[in-house]
Amino acid sequence: MSADEHLGDIPGLTLSLSLMCVFAVCLNILLVTGILFTKKQQYSSVELFIVNLCISDILLAGVAVPVRINNASHKGESFIGGDAVCKMIMFMPLLTVSSSIYTMVAIAVDRYKEILKLEKLTTKRASYVVLGTWIWSVVVSSPQLYEYSTYRKEEGGYNITSCGAHGIVENFETVYACFAIVLSYAVPLVIITISYFKIMFYVWKVGKTSSHNEKQVLKRMKVVRILLLITIVFVLLWSPFFVLFGMEEILGLDDTLHTASGTQVAKKVLVVLSTMSNPIIYFASNSKFRRQVLKFLTCGKVQFSGVNPEFIDETS
């Protein structure tokens, strides 16, 4: 796998991806501000987890992807940025996506414990969980700092600087790819799936046997549906990334050989789309949150009485 990916000759692709990155960063910043600056009381665990998802997406869409786009748009030229930049742009995508997945695991387990076990996670403990997701993400992603580096190679009759896997131990890529896919994708998704299945089964069972808490059950089910939708969209958008990652690392395929293909273009587009999926889901599914954001954008000139985001109220 290499950072010297080329976007081919598709007209406007670089500009389109760049604009999508800008849009994704703006959406996530808006979601963060909507949560942090429109609520006076203490933040809930879900709020902190959602903010952490946004931070991961901002780093991916605002730093990692733009740098990759910049290098991909300079076909046949030396890698720009040096060895440190090479390591960081190969390190950050997996770091941020791992942080997002582990945060989704935290949300699923948190919802499971609160709804089924009546154990509510405090803000302080939720902060520790967020910190833990980043520490573990760094651990899982750090081997890429060893794997990738700049090196000289011949291309088109010229000696240029390239960024990719070079001078590493034999079979390192294969072992690490299996390690990363299992820990950053497979295991977390199993935990998330089991947690949400148990929650939905419990809510369905309670809804059939009791009408006393019917309103509360419906509210909880709505929250679960929103969080489950975020997870499904995330899986669908990132599946191509992990499939191609495994093919490139385990089978030894260099993605620079096929970067102008439809598969590689789709991979880049889906990565960018994944960074804007969470805000779009919240804006589309939560009318109260849209009003709160409007209030923030108008500096309080538009007033709504007793308005708080539904996903905040219903999970407190």
C-alpha positions, 0 to 999 in steps of 0.5 A, spaced: 500 500 500 502 506 498 500 514 499 502 515 492 495 514 489 493 517 483 486 520 482 486 518 474 483 523 469 476 524 471 474 531 470 473 535 477 474 529 481 480 532 486 475 539 486 469 535 488 473 531 493 476 537 496 469 540 497 466 534 500 471 535 505 470 542 507 462 540 507 464 534 512 468 539 516 463 544 517 457 539 518 461 536 524 463 543 527 456 545 527 454 538 530 459 539 535 457 546 537 450 544 537 451 540 542 456 543 546 454 551 546 446 550 546 446 546 553 447 549 560 446 543 564 451 537 564 453 533 558 450 526 558 455 520 556 451 519 549 453 527 547 460 526 549 461 520 545 457 523 539 462 529 540 468 524 539 465 521 533 465 528 530 472 530 532 474 523 529 471 525 522 474 532 523 481 530 523 479 525 517 476 530 513 480 536 515 487 533 515 488 526 513 484 525 506 486 532 504 493 531 504 492 524 501 488 528 495 493 533 494 499 527 493 494 523 489 493 529 484 501 530 483 502 523 478 509 522 477 511 527 482 515 526 488 512 525 494 511 532 498 512 532 505 517 528 507 518 522 512 514 524 518 508 527 513 508 520 510 507 516 516 502 521 519 497 521 513 498 513 512 497 513 520 491 517 521 485 514 517 486 508 521 487 511 527 480 516 526 476 510 523 478 506 529 476 511 534 470 512 531 468 504 531 470 504 538 466 510 540 460 506 537 462 500 541 462 504 547 455 507 545 452 501 544 454 498 551 452 504 554 445 504 551 445 496 553 447 497 560 442 503 561 436 500 558 437 493 560 441 494 567 439 501 569 446 502 570 447 510 567 454 512 565 457 518 569 460 524 565 466 523 568 467 515 566 464 517 559 470 522 559 475 516 561 472 511 556 473 517 550 480 517 552 481 510 552 478 509 545 483 514 543 489 510 546 487 504 544 486 506 537 493 509 537 496 502 539 492 499 534 494 504 528 501 505 531 505 499 527 503 503 520 508 508 523 513 503 522 510 500 516 510 506 511 516 511 510 519 515 504 524 512 499 527 513 492 524 509 486 524 509 478 518 512 475 517 514 468 525 515 467 525 519 473 528 518 480 523 520 485 521 520 492 515 515 494 511 514 500 509 507 502 511 500 505 518 499 504 524 496 508 519 492 513 520 485 516 517 479 511 510 478 512 509 484 516 503 487 512 499 480 512 500 479 519 498 487 521 492 487 516 489 481 519 490 484 526 487 491 524 481 488 521 479 483 526 481 489 532 478 495 528 472 492 524 470 485 526 470 484 533 467 491 534 461 490 529 460 483 533 459 487 540 455 492 537 450 488 533 449 483 539 448 489 544 443 493 539 439 486 538 439 485 545 436 492 546 431 491 541 429 484 543 428 487 550 424 493 548 419 489 544 418 484 549 417 490 554 412 493 549 408 487 548 407 485 556 406 492 559 403 499 557 405 503 563 412 505 560 409 505 553 411 512 552 418 511 555 419 505 551 417 508 544 422 514 546 428 509 547 426 505 541 427 511 537 434 513 540 436 505 538 434 506 531 438 513 530 444 510 533 443 503 529 442 507 523 449 511 524 452 504 525 449 501 519 451 507 514 458 507 517 459 499 516 456 500 509 461 506 507 467 503 510 466 496 508 470 497 501 476 501 505 477 494 509 476 490 504 481 493 499 485 494 505 485 487 506 487 485 499 492 490 498 496 488 505 494 480 505 495 479 497 500 484 496 496 488 491 499 495 490 493 500 490 497 505 486 497 500 480 489 501 479 488 508 482 484 510 476 479 505 476 472 505 479 473 501 485 479 506 487 475 512 486 469 509 489 473 508 495 475 515 496 468 518 495 465 513 500 471 515 505 469 522 505 461 521 505 463 517 511 465 523 515 459 527 514 454 521 515 453 522 522 451 530 522 446 528 516 443 523 520 441 527 526 439 533 522 434 529 518 431 525 524 431 530 529 427 537 528 428 539 535 436 539 534 435 543 527 431 548 531 437 548 536 442 549 531 438 555 528 438 558 535 445 558 535 447 560 528 442 566 529 446 568 536 439 566 540 435 571 536 430 565 534 428 563 541 424 556 542 422 554 549 424 548 552 428 545 546 433 540 547 435 535 542 431 529 542 437 524 543 439 528 549 433 528 553 431 521 551 438 518 553 439 522 559 
